[in-house]
């Protein structure tokens, strides 16, 4: 890693101050600590949805009284929710474990 000269540090500080003043939304999107916290909350929500999906699947299959029934509809929705939330948890975990560039 190459260290910056005082002139380069000063110029970089000016650029950062200008970006903060002109586009605070852009600065917020680049806040890695905030993104990491938001990612953690997302994973917790996805785990809850996974649990809900498995519960709906099990209860729907238990309540199903034929192929065309409310229990089967609940089971299908629960299965879809289970698959979707599992894929999303795996994607989020892969994103979090990615080494920084």
C-alpha positions as CSV (number, residue, x, y, z in Angstrom):
1,X,0.0,0.0,0.0
2,X,1.4,3.4,-1.0
3,X,0.9,6.3,1.5
4,X,-0.4,9.6,0.2
5,X,1.5,12.8,0.3
6,X,0.1,15.7,2.4
7,X,-1.1,17.5,-0.8
8,X,-2.9,14.3,-1.9
9,X,-4.5,13.9,1.5
10,X,-5.6,17.5,1.5
11,X,-7.1,17.1,-2.0
12,X,-8.8,13.8,-1.0
13,X,-10.3,15.6,2.1
14,X,-11.7,18.4,-0.2
15,X,-13.3,15.8,-2.5
16,X,-14.9,13.9,0.4
17,X,-16.2,17.2,1.9
18,X,-17.6,18.2,-1.5
19,X,-19.3,14.8,-2.0
20,X,-20.8,14.9,1.5
21,X,-22.2,18.4,0.9
22,X,-23.6,17.8,-2.6
23,X,-24.8,14.1,-2.4
24,X,-25.5,12.8,1.2
25,X,-27.5,9.9,-0.2
26,X,-24.5,8.7,-2.1
27,X,-22.4,8.9,1.1
28,X,-25.0,6.9,3.0
29,X,-25.1,4.2,0.4
30,X,-21.3,3.8,0.7
31,X,-21.4,3.5,4.5
32,X,-20.1,0.0,5.0
33,X,-21.0,-0.2,8.7
34,X,-24.6,0.7,8.0
35,X,-24.7,-1.9,5.2
36,X,-23.3,-4.5,7.4
37,X,-25.9,-3.9,10.2
38,X,-28.7,-3.8,7.6
39,X,-27.4,-7.1,6.2
40,X,-27.5,-8.6,9.7
41,X,-31.1,-7.6,10.1
42,X,-31.9,-9.0,6.7
43,X,-30.5,-12.4,7.6
44,X,-32.5,-12.5,10.9
45,X,-35.7,-11.7,9.0
46,X,-34.8,-14.4,6.4
47,X,-34.3,-17.0,9.1
48,X,-37.7,-16.1,10.6
49,X,-39.3,-16.4,7.1
50,X,-37.6,-19.8,6.7
51,X,-39.0,-21.0,10.0
52,X,-42.5,-19.7,8.9
53,X,-42.2,-21.4,5.5
54,X,-41.3,-24.8,7.1
55,X,-44.1,-24.4,9.6
56,X,-46.6,-23.6,6.8
57,X,-45.4,-26.5,4.7
58,X,-45.7,-29.0,7.6
59,X,-49.1,-27.7,8.8
60,X,-50.4,-27.5,5.2
61,X,-49.4,-31.0,4.5
62,X,-51.0,-32.2,7.7
63,X,-54.2,-30.4,7.0
64,X,-54.4,-31.3,3.3
65,X,-57.4,-33.5,2.5
66,X,-56.7,-34.0,-1.2
67,X,-54.8,-32.4,-4.0
68,X,-57.1,-29.5,-4.2
69,X,-57.6,-28.1,-0.7
70,X,-56.8,-25.1,1.4
71,X,-54.2,-27.2,3.3
72,X,-52.4,-28.0,0.0
73,X,-52.4,-24.4,-1.0
74,X,-50.8,-23.5,2.4
75,X,-48.2,-26.2,1.9
76,X,-47.3,-25.0,-1.6
77,X,-47.0,-21.4,-0.3
78,X,-44.9,-22.6,2.6
79,X,-42.7,-24.7,0.3
80,X,-42.1,-21.7,-2.0
81,X,-41.3,-19.5,1.0
82,X,-38.9,-22.1,2.4
83,X,-37.0,-22.4,-0.9
84,X,-36.9,-18.7,-1.5
85,X,-35.7,-17.8,2.0
86,X,-33.1,-20.6,1.9
87,X,-31.7,-19.3,-1.3
88,X,-31.6,-15.7,0.0
89,X,-29.9,-16.8,3.3
90,X,-27.2,-18.6,1.3
91,X,-26.7,-15.5,-0.9
92,X,-26.5,-13.1,2.0
93,X,-24.0,-15.3,3.9
94,X,-21.9,-15.6,0.7
95,X,-22.0,-11.8,0.4
96,X,-20.9,-11.3,4.1
97,X,-18.1,-13.8,3.9
98,X,-16.7,-12.3,0.7
99,X,-13.2,-10.9,1.2
100,X,-13.0,-7.1,0.8
101,X,-11.4,-5.9,-2.5
